[in-house]
Amino acid sequence: MCAKTRVYVLFGGRSGEHEVSLMSARNVLQALDRNKYEVIPVGITKEGAGSRWATRSGP
């Protein structure tokens, strides 16, 4: 079997659109085929700090 392609989904950030980014990321995370991709969500706080999120379906 082929290895899954790793996909990082970056979201959040210091923008005024922080919450919109969270909602968009949730939709992207739900749409990605987990059988094809190793999905790694990475959230950026409003202060600019990043962290890898351990989630089942998104941020």
TIFILUM-712867 format. One record per atom (N, C-alpha, C): x, y, z. Coordinates in Angstrom, 3 decimals. Example, Ala and Ser with C-alpha at 12.3 -4.5 7.8 and 13.67 -1.06 7.14 Angstrom:
REM residues 2
X / Y / Z
13.190 / -5.690 / 7.800;
12.300 / -4.500 / 7.800;
13.200 / -3.300 / 7.800;
12.850 / -2.250 / 7.080;
13.670 / -1.060 / 7.140;
12.900 / 0.030 / 7.870;
***
This chain:
REM residues 59
X / Y / Z
0.838 / -1.180 / 0.000;
0.000 / 0.000 / 0.000;
0.876 / 1.234 / 0.000;
0.467 / 2.262 / -0.708;
1.213 / 3.518 / -0.800;
1.053 / 4.320 / 0.479;
2.102 / 5.052 / 0.786;
2.041 / 5.932 / 1.958;
1.088 / 7.086 / 1.681;
0.434 / 7.546 / 2.718;
-0.475 / 8.681 / 2.585;
0.323 / 9.968 / 2.403;
-0.223 / 10.871 / 1.628;
0.353 / 12.197 / 1.473;
0.026 / 13.010 / 2.718;
1.025 / 13.642 / 3.282;
0.827 / 14.452 / 4.492;
0.350 / 15.847 / 4.079;
-0.740 / 16.298 / 4.686;
-1.315 / 17.614 / 4.400;
-1.425 / 18.386 / 5.707;
-0.783 / 19.543 / 5.744;
-0.916 / 20.433 / 6.893;
-2.000 / 21.455 / 6.571;
-2.938 / 21.642 / 7.490;
-3.975 / 22.652 / 7.330;
-3.691 / 23.736 / 8.357;
-3.267 / 24.900 / 7.861;
-2.953 / 26.035 / 8.732;
-4.179 / 26.926 / 8.846;
-4.446 / 27.402 / 10.062;
-5.637 / 28.229 / 10.265;
-5.450 / 29.142 / 11.457;
-6.284 / 30.171 / 11.520;
-6.230 / 31.127 / 12.624;
-5.392 / 32.329 / 12.237;
-4.549 / 32.754 / 13.142;
-3.653 / 33.866 / 12.879;
-4.093 / 35.162 / 13.524;
-3.302 / 36.172 / 13.290;
-3.480 / 37.457 / 13.959;
-4.457 / 38.373 / 13.226;
-5.048 / 37.912 / 12.172;
-5.977 / 38.712 / 11.378;
-7.308 / 38.907 / 12.091;
-8.035 / 39.900 / 11.669;
-9.398 / 40.093 / 12.147;
-10.329 / 39.000 / 11.632;
-9.847 / 38.209 / 10.705;
-10.619 / 37.103 / 10.131;
-10.303 / 35.768 / 10.816;
-9.782 / 35.837 / 12.015;
-9.376 / 34.632 / 12.754;
-10.506 / 33.602 / 12.828;
-11.680 / 34.026 / 13.246;
-12.805 / 33.101 / 13.407;
-13.254 / 32.519 / 12.075;
-13.217 / 33.321 / 11.018;
-13.572 / 32.836 / 9.678;
-12.592 / 31.750 / 9.251;
-11.321 / 31.947 / 9.553;
-10.302 / 30.954 / 9.228;
-10.566 / 29.636 / 9.951;
-10.999 / 29.712 / 11.211;
-11.310 / 28.496 / 11.968;
-12.458 / 27.724 / 11.323;
-13.485 / 28.446 / 10.910;
-14.638 / 27.789 / 10.278;
-14.258 / 27.188 / 8.924;
-13.444 / 27.914 / 8.172;
-12.995 / 27.403 / 6.873;
-12.147 / 26.151 / 7.048;
-11.252 / 26.183 / 8.022;
-10.398 / 25.022 / 8.279;
-11.231 / 23.805 / 8.669;
-12.263 / 24.026 / 9.472;
-13.134 / 22.913 / 9.853;
-13.747 / 22.266 / 8.616;
-14.209 / 23.079 / 7.680;
-14.796 / 22.543 / 6.462;
-13.769 / 21.785 / 5.618;
-12.568 / 22.321 / 5.515;
-11.503 / 21.647 / 4.768;
-11.160 / 20.313 / 5.430;
-11.016 / 20.327 / 6.754;
-10.668 / 19.108 / 7.481;
-11.735 / 18.030 / 7.321;
-12.990 / 18.429 / 7.297;
-14.072 / 17.466 / 7.127;
-14.093 / 16.904 / 5.709;
-13.655 / 17.696 / 4.733;
-13.719 / 17.280 / 3.335;
-12.545 / 16.396 / 2.909;
-11.419 / 16.487 / 3.601;
-10.248 / 15.701 / 3.204;
-10.470 / 14.211 / 3.459;
-10.090 / 13.404 / 2.499;
-10.223 / 11.948 / 2.588;
-9.102 / 11.389 / 3.464;
-9.452 / 10.938 / 4.646;
-8.447 / 10.426 / 5.597;
-7.826 / 9.113 / 5.126;
-8.433 / 8.468 / 4.156;
-7.831 / 7.256 / 3.595;
-6.692 / 7.590 / 2.642;
-6.691 / 8.800 / 2.098;
-5.655 / 9.234 / 1.161;
-4.602 / 10.118 / 1.809;
-5.015 / 10.888 / 2.824;
-4.142 / 11.909 / 3.385;
-3.936 / 11.750 / 4.881;
-2.716 / 12.024 / 5.308;
-2.419 / 12.170 / 6.734;
-2.598 / 13.655 / 7.022;
-3.660 / 14.006 / 7.710;
-4.025 / 15.401 / 7.909;
-3.497 / 15.893 / 9.252;
-2.788 / 17.014 / 9.207;
-2.219 / 17.594 / 10.417;
-2.692 / 19.036 / 10.537;
-3.673 / 19.296 / 11.426;
-4.131 / 20.668 / 11.622;
-3.146 / 21.456 / 12.486;
-2.851 / 22.678 / 12.051;
-1.946 / 23.547 / 12.798;
-2.647 / 24.889 / 13.009;
-2.980 / 25.181 / 14.252;
-3.661 / 26.422 / 14.577;
-2.684 / 27.504 / 14.989;
-2.988 / 28.727 / 14.566;
-2.207 / 29.899 / 14.959;
-3.105 / 30.767 / 15.836;
-2.652 / 31.072 / 17.038;
-3.451 / 31.876 / 17.963;
-3.542 / 33.322 / 17.485;
-4.411 / 34.082 / 18.109;
-4.533 / 35.502 / 17.789;
-3.258 / 36.262 / 18.133;
-2.437 / 35.691 / 19.014;
-1.163 / 36.304 / 19.380;
-0.044 / 35.879 / 18.442;
-0.305 / 34.944 / 17.545;
0.689 / 34.509 / 16.570;
1.428 / 33.234 / 16.916;
1.086 / 32.595 / 18.026;
1.752 / 31.349 / 18.407;
1.087 / 30.178 / 17.689;
1.892 / 29.249 / 17.228;
1.362 / 28.089 / 16.522;
1.413 / 26.845 / 17.374;
0.483 / 25.926 / 17.098;
0.509 / 24.639 / 17.772;
-0.226 / 23.619 / 16.916;
0.234 / 22.394 / 17.022;
-0.423 / 21.303 / 16.308;
-1.646 / 20.893 / 17.111;
-2.787 / 20.784 / 16.440;
-4.032 / 20.442 / 17.109;
-4.303 / 18.968 / 16.951;
-4.645 / 18.317 / 18.038;
-5.078 / 16.922 / 17.981;
-6.594 / 16.933 / 17.981;
-7.175 / 16.743 / 16.802;
-8.623 / 16.803 / 16.688;
-9.142 / 15.590 / 15.944;
-10.409 / 15.327 / 16.127;
-11.068 / 14.256 / 15.388;
-11.605 / 14.761 / 14.068;
-12.224 / 15.948 / 14.066;
-12.850 / 16.419 / 12.839;
-12.492 / 17.851 / 12.479;
-11.692 / 18.519 / 13.273;
-11.282 / 19.874 / 12.935;
-11.168 / 20.759 / 14.149;
-10.841 / 22.038 / 13.889;
-10.634 / 22.969 / 14.995;
-11.908 / 23.310 / 15.731;
***
